[in-house]
Amino acid sequence: MSGPHAAQAHGALPQLPSPEAPPQPGIPPAAYDPRMGGALVWLVDIEAARDGGTLPQAGRPHAAAAHGAHPPEFRPAGGLETIRVSDLGWHGALPYPPLLVGGPDIERRVALAPGAADTFAWGIVSLASPGLVPGTALEGRDTALRRLRVRAGLQGWDATRGLITDPPASGLIDVFNGIGMTWRARDGGAEVPLRDPSAWLDAPIGIRRYLGTGGSEGPAELAGQPWPIVRGGSALAPVRSCGTQLLDSLTQLYRWSDRGTVTALYEDGAPVYTSAGLVPDCATAGSPGAGRYYHDAKGQVRLGSPPQGVITVDGYSGGFLAALVLRDLLRETLALPAGMLDEGSVIATAASVPYAGGWAWTGRETAREAIQPLLAALGARLVASRSGGLRLWPLRALTASARPVALLDPASAVSVVPVPLDAPLVPPAAAWTVGYGRTHVTTTTPKPSVSAEERARLEQPYRTAPWADPANLTRYAQASRPDVVETALLQRADALAMAAALGGLWGVPRTLWQVTMPTASALLREIGDVVSLAWPADGLRAGRLGQVVGDSIRAGADEASLLILV
């Protein structure tokens, strides 16, 4: 946002409003949080690594220096340093010189369609002449996948001294807390792209890779390939028909996961081999004997005789609930930095949506791809919260007991316009089908001894659970026909509950609205907030409850927008 001080040289005295002028820029009082009042000030902290490493050293407080004096330079000490900038300048315990151009551009969007990608947040901050003030140069520094924080506060007015005052540190609110990407130069300055912590999800999940030295490390042709990974399930509801990799043809050693417990082993879908029990290490154990197999906790099985078909296993590893499987997968495979996953939201989701989940991955998938069936199992999104952590948020139809945290009406908003929803969300569907109990290795040629029921399961990747409202077939000229929602669910009861939740959310008419309002007010809303939307438009005149599913902030703009699903 531009301000009276933004266009002046750093250190110049600000233009002061007359004492009679109100300190607010004409925004309705109802739009303000009690902590805020006045013109917006944007503050950005950019973590950067200097070539060779430097670390900011504490010096005398810049707040004690003359207004406009340069802050002390960083002294080399190895490690990371933080570049601090603002649009209007801020002088608290640490100085934020006015090198930020207008403020940030930030977009957050929730993928609404079931089974679609998780939420993304992205944006950009622009700096004017970084390096003009010591300690703010980007040259020679790396910002890729480093922490980046954006905060905002509203200036005050000291009527006694006739001065505009900086917002106190306690009056600043988080707007974006994620990571920066590689900075790039532009005319007169530089810009740093922003991403929410989900940028870490672009990395592959496969940590362990075969050395190709034999035994558990596989033959030479597997060198560099990732180990398979299986997570979730239980003894009673395992992950079904997981594929295996042959590690040693002489000892008939196979790997199905990097760890876990085998509940059954099949050859072309039939339980041809009999378990000879659990051993410490299949690679060093003796032969279990013809027609038998060993298994260990390291994700290996060993056959006592060469197979005559494809070997698959049922097994489980780690947590049983889909929410906890997702959390553990991210913890183990990505090593997310502290604070980048909201653990509380995971625990809350596991309690409110206690669905059993599990999956078998090849290890080649990115984390974003890997968590998608788990998110679909929960009907949840991984939301980039303002405070920084990726928050697990189940998207559901609002209940009658839902209570709004804000009223959006002509007194607090500038405009409300509809945003089109695409199929299969409109028109409402007459049926939703949820896939569960995935068969990870299918076959159309199982052994003759396989039962008809099991043969049918082996031929299809999913069993299905339906929800239907046949009346929608006559209510609408052509009701939507969504595809099967592919999930990591393992049990039919959970799949039926998920299908009913989808029917409750998308089996009735829904609308999406873009609400434009003062930026200061929009910053107080978080994705998932329940709001009441009342506007002189069809469908909103009496007021409707809705959920915030996105927002947009533009550098220097007095207004921002929210996306509200009603």
Protein Blocks (a to p, Z undefined) as FASTA:
>chain_A
ZZfklmpcehiacddddfklcfbghiafklpcfkbgcjdddddddddddehiaadddddd
fklpcehiacdddddebhaddddddfkopadfbdcddfbghiacddddddfbghiacddd
ddddddehihjaghiafghpafehpacddddddddddfknopacdddfklpccfbdcddd
dddddehiacdddddfklmmmpcfblbdcehlgpjlopfklgoiacdddeedjfklcceh
iacddfblklopacfbfbdcdfbdceehiafbacebjcfblklmccebehiacddfkopa
cdfbdcfbdcdddddehjfblklmmmmmmmmmnopaehiacfklmmmmmmmmccccdddd
ehlacfklmmmmmmmmnopacdddfklpacddddddddfkbccfbdcdfklpmbdcdddd
ddfkbccdfbdcddehiafbgcfbdcfklcfklmmmmmpmbdcdddddfklmmmpmbdcd
ddddddfbfbfklmmmmmmmmmmmmmpccddddddddfklmmmpcehiacddddddehil
nopadddfbdcddehiabdcddddZZ
